[in-house]
Amino acid sequence: MYEKVTNILQTARECNTAVIAFICQDYNMARAVVYAAQAANTPAIVMLYPEHVSIQKTTGMKSFAEMVKELAGEVSVPIGLHLDHDYTKEAILNAVRCGFGSVMMDGSVNPLKRNIEITGDVVRAAHELGAAVEGEIGHVGAASDADNSKEDLYTKPDAAELFCKETGVDSLAISIGNAHGEYIDTPHLDIKRLEEIRSVTKVPLVLHGGSGIPDDQLLAAFSKGISKFNLGTEFLGKYYQAMEQYVSENGGNMDPVKIIHMPEYIHARLLPYVENRMRTLCRF
């Protein structure tokens, strides 16, 4: 069933666990998430990165939202829909009008004052349209640049408190040793900083850059205040591996339309991976 992301995050916060938000670029990935959630009896969030529309063109903004809601209607567990990092008010409000009830305004590259100004403006406009907004403070950079080890990029508790108060965001992405992409070295989350941030904020906290963080650290972070956990790089890698396997196994298949069987093959391999992530990490 389709559910508001704010409701899913509130449930996760009350249970001291996190819901996993999976980056999905097309139907194959979204379907795997929805049906794995049903199998694990666990809420999940299907998340779209805007560049999959604007650059890779694997889907459309409105069609993706409608597709996820249709899939959500086929299962009995709560399924949310969220737009990941976007950077302008115009783009975000377009996504809301296309059916996204939860969006992320990423102003984290700006100084705190400017981040508050632009994020607050987006929050007010999105709330008028009935949508929730995730903001970001600190900067979740690139793992390939070892940004996760740069403590000057980490979220400061006093700044997080001010940001939430001034912007009215519904959730907050923070930097505590996490980064996007593949990590050079094993990351080490600053759990003490997480606890300090949670103590001065009232909104659900979000951890980006989840691929490659050891499970024991993730579970500790979830128990200390992380309510949403974004997973993209690892999931996209599993998708690619499944396609490679299909091509390898069908090299001698002379069927001229053999590609029509590939989606179901991929689904059968993505579903157990997604289900395992949910059963291992989520404690609803």
Secondary structure, 3 states (H helix, E strand, C coil): CECCHHHHHHHHHHCCCCEEEEECCCHHHHHHHHHHHHHHCCCEEEEECCHHHHCCCCCCHHHHHHHHHHHHCCCCCCEEEEEEEECCHHHHHHHHHCCCCEEEECCCCCCHHHHHHHHHHHHHHHHHCCCEEEEECCCCCEHHHCHHHCHHHCCCHHHHHHHHHHHCCCEEEECCCCCECCCCCCCCCCHHHHHHHHHHCCCCEEECCCCCCCHHHHHHHHHCCEEEEEECHHHHHHHHHHHHHHHHHCCCCCCCCHHHHHHHHHHHHHHHHHHHHHHHHCCC
